[in-house]
Amino acid sequence: MELHVWDGDAKYGLPSMDLKSLQMMAYVKFSGAPVNIVKSSNPFKSPTGQLPVFKCSEGALSSFSQVTTFLRKQNFSCDYELSPRQCSEVVAYEHLLIEKLYPALMYLWWVEPKSYYDVIHKWYFSSIPFPYKFWYPRKYHNGQLDLIRGMFDDPSDPQLIETELHKQAQECLTMLSNRLGDREYFFGRSPSTVDALIFSYLALLLKVDLKVPVLQNHIKACPNLSRYVSKAIQRFFPTDFRAEEQVKRKGHRSTDNRDSPAKDDVPNKGRNLLLSGLVAFSAMFGYAIAAGLVQVDMGEPPVEEEYDYEYGDYDDAGSSGD
């Protein structure tokens, strides 16, 4: 079994920069299924032409429900300890997330201009190989733009759309925070399907520094949700957690180096300065010659008879401008 997903970003400590990819990865990790996870940034190589895709004995599966159903048939599930009532709640939470959080996330990532062009488009464009980088980001952008416009009677008012999406998402996040409380997971001591779904939404909203950080700040204002995301990444995706820590340490070292006096630890610094000075002097001297500021004696000039210029014409043209 292989799960092909969108790649992540060490800067954000995310296993994947895609919601559906992250949901499938989380379920695989939570259930303990022996699935080989292959990270990619080229959906064209996928059997379906998109990511994520789950390759198994039943073919190529591309939806979260298809993957979870197949893994349950193979006796890999993270819902064995749930009661029938809790299993029905999982379905209710899934619909709630799709209704309240999914539109807000898609808007912030693919529609809101500043975040889309400065963060999301830039990441996908730099990750996807040529020439597909010129097609896939625009495809996702147009698809989510149509989704958001179809939700509102007046899609020409972006401020109204953004306000309403933020309001619904904030209400949902507050409800999730109240439901989680002091528990480590939403149902019991081990993660379930609902945790795979909720974790993926929260991780993308919390970790990626979008230009409109309304929902990111709201999650930060709910400490239990922030801890929930951090602990899940640290436990189930330790490689990505360590990669983020390394990026942070490098950033701190760079800041410290800028704030502290520079150390004379560059080898052959004197020689390098001398060579730099010679190069600069040569460039300045060449410019002075070209500009006529410096006259170079090139020997005896040719005799006047060898010149074939009409000095009279030149003098007439010069005098006419006076």
Solvent accessible surface area in square Angstrom, and as a share of the most:
residue,aa,sasa,rsa
1,M,76,0.34
2,E,57,0.25
3,L,0,0.00
4,H,36,0.16
5,V,0,0.00
6,W,4,0.01
7,D,53,0.27
8,G,14,0.13
9,D,26,0.13
10,A,48,0.37
11,K,120,0.51
12,Y,19,0.07
13,G,0,0.00
14,L,0,0.00
15,P,0,0.00
16,S,0,0.00
17,M,0,0.00
18,D,30,0.15
19,L,9,0.05
20,K,106,0.45
21,S,0,0.00
22,L,0,0.00
23,Q,14,0.06
24,M,1,0.00
25,M,3,0.01
26,A,0,0.00
27,Y,0,0.00
28,V,5,0.03
29,K,83,0.35
30,F,23,0.10
31,S,18,0.12
32,G,53,0.51
33,A,9,0.07
34,P,91,0.57
35,V,20,0.11
36,N,83,0.43
37,I,41,0.21
38,V,47,0.27
39,K,81,0.34
40,S,29,0.18
41,S,22,0.14
42,N,18,0.09
43,P,0,0.00
44,F,121,0.50
45,K,163,0.69
46,S,13,0.09
47,P,82,0.52
48,T,61,0.35
49,G,27,0.26
50,Q,80,0.36
51,L,17,0.08
52,P,4,0.03
53,V,0,0.00
54,F,0,0.00
55,K,83,0.35
56,C,25,0.15
57,S,107,0.69
58,E,100,0.45
59,G,37,0.36
60,A,43,0.33
61,L,20,0.10
62,S,37,0.24
63,S,43,0.28
64,F,26,0.11
65,S,68,0.44
66,Q,88,0.39
67,V,0,0.00
68,T,6,0.03
69,T,57,0.33
70,F,8,0.03
71,L,0,0.00
72,R,106,0.39
73,K,129,0.55
74,Q,77,0.34
75,N,119,0.61
76,F,60,0.25
77,S,12,0.08
78,C,19,0.11
79,D,25,0.13
80,Y,147,0.56
81,E,149,0.67
82,L,24,0.12
83,S,47,0.30
84,P,121,0.76
85,R,185,0.67
86,Q,53,0.24
87,C,57,0.34
88,S,66,0.42
89,E,45,0.20
90,V,12,0.07
91,V,81,0.46
92,A,61,0.47
93,Y,23,0.09
94,E,56,0.25
95,H,118,0.53
96,L,40,0.20
97,L,2,0.01
98,I,92,0.47
99,E,105,0.47
100,K,49,0.21
101,L,0,0.00
102,Y,49,0.18
103,P,7,0.05
104,A,0,0.00
105,L,0,0.00
106,M,16,0.07
107,Y,10,0.04
108,L,2,0.01
109,W,6,0.02
110,W,17,0.06
111,V,22,0.13
112,E,10,0.04
113,P,81,0.51
114,K,131,0.56
115,S,0,0.00
116,Y,7,0.03
117,Y,128,0.48
118,D,67,0.35
119,V,17,0.10
120,I,0,0.00
121,H,51,0.23
122,K,125,0.53
123,W,32,0.11
124,Y,4,0.02
125,F,67,0.28
126,S,84,0.54
127,S,35,0.23
128,I,1,0.01
129,P,53,0.34
130,F,147,0.61
131,P,70,0.44
132,Y,57,0.22
133,K,38,0.16
134,F,106,0.44
135,W,123,0.43
136,Y,7,0.03
137,P,1,0.01
138,R,128,0.47
139,K,88,0.37
140,Y,47,0.18
141,H,32,0.14
142,N,70,0.36
143,G,40,0.38
144,Q,33,0.15
145,L,37,0.18
146,D,93,0.48
147,L,71,0.35
148,I,3,0.01
149,R,119,0.43
150,G,68,0.66
151,M,80,0.36
152,F,37,0.15
153,D,155,0.80
154,D,71,0.37
155,P,57,0.36
156,S,92,0.59
157,D,54,0.28
158,P,91,0.57
159,Q,123,0.55
160,L,92,0.46
161,I,8,0.04
162,E,36,0.16
163,T,74,0.43
164,E,56,0.25
165,L,2,0.01
166,H,15,0.07
167,K,113,0.48
168,Q,42,0.19
169,A,0,0.00
170,Q,56,0.25
171,E,93,0.42
172,C,4,0.02
173,L,0,0.00
174,T,57,0.33
175,M,79,0.35
176,L,0,0.00
177,S,15,0.09
178,N,113,0.58
179,R,70,0.26
180,L,1,0.01
181,G,27,0.26
182,D,146,0.76
183,R,109,0.40
184,E,88,0.40
185,Y,8,0.03
186,F,1,0.00
187,F,8,0.04
188,G,43,0.41
189,R,223,0.81
190,S,47,0.30
191,P,8,0.05
192,S,1,0.01
193,T,10,0.06
194,V,0,0.00
195,D,1,0.00
196,A,0,0.00
197,L,5,0.03
198,I,0,0.00
199,F,1,0.00
200,S,0,0.00
201,Y,6,0.02
202,L,0,0.00
203,A,0,0.00
204,L,2,0.01
205,L,3,0.02
206,L,18,0.09
207,K,38,0.16
208,V,0,0.00
209,D,88,0.45
210,L,16,0.08
211,K,103,0.43
212,V,25,0.14
213,P,51,0.32
214,V,53,0.31
215,L,1,0.01
216,Q,17,0.08
217,N,80,0.41
218,H,43,0.19
219,I,0,0.00
220,K,114,0.48
221,A,79,0.61
222,C,18,0.11
223,P,79,0.50
224,N,22,0.11
225,L,0,0.00
226,S,26,0.17
227,R,121,0.44
228,Y,10,0.04
229,V,0,0.00
230,S,45,0.29
231,K,110,0.47
232,A,3,0.02
233,I,2,0.01
234,Q,96,0.43
235,R,141,0.52
236,F,29,0.12
237,F,8,0.03
238,P,55,0.35
239,T,93,0.54
240,D,22,0.11
241,F,52,0.22
242,R,133,0.48
243,A,28,0.22
244,E,11,0.05
245,E,54,0.24
246,Q,92,0.41
247,V,58,0.33
248,K,97,0.41
249,R,121,0.44
250,K,122,0.52
251,G,37,0.36
252,H,121,0.54
253,R,133,0.49
254,S,52,0.33
255,T,56,0.32
256,D,85,0.44
257,N,106,0.54
258,R,177,0.65
259,D,113,0.59
260,S,57,0.37
261,P,119,0.75
262,A,106,0.82
263,K,167,0.71
264,D,113,0.59
265,D,107,0.56
266,V,82,0.47
267,P,103,0.65
268,N,87,0.44
269,K,90,0.38
270,G,53,0.51
271,R,139,0.51
272,N,61,0.31
273,L,114,0.57
274,L,118,0.59
275,L,93,0.46
276,S,68,0.44
277,G,40,0.38
278,L,97,0.48
279,V,105,0.61
280,A,51,0.39
281,F,133,0.55
282,S,71,0.46
283,A,67,0.52
284,M,138,0.62
285,F,93,0.39
286,G,38,0.37
287,Y,150,0.57
288,A,17,0.13
289,I,73,0.37
290,A,91,0.71
291,A,55,0.43
292,G,39,0.38
293,L,132,0.66
294,V,56,0.32
295,Q,155,0.69
296,V,75,0.43
297,D,129,0.67
298,M,171,0.76
299,G,50,0.48
300,E,162,0.73
301,P,100,0.63
302,P,70,0.44
303,V,90,0.51
304,E,135,0.61
305,E,150,0.67
306,E,118,0.53
307,Y,98,0.37
308,D,129,0.67
309,Y,157,0.60
310,E,122,0.55
311,Y,126,0.48
312,G,44,0.43
313,D,94,0.49
314,Y,161,0.61
315,D,85,0.44
316,D,96,0.50
317,A,70,0.54
318,G,46,0.44
319,S,70,0.45
320,S,91,0.59
321,G,68,0.66
322,D,159,0.82
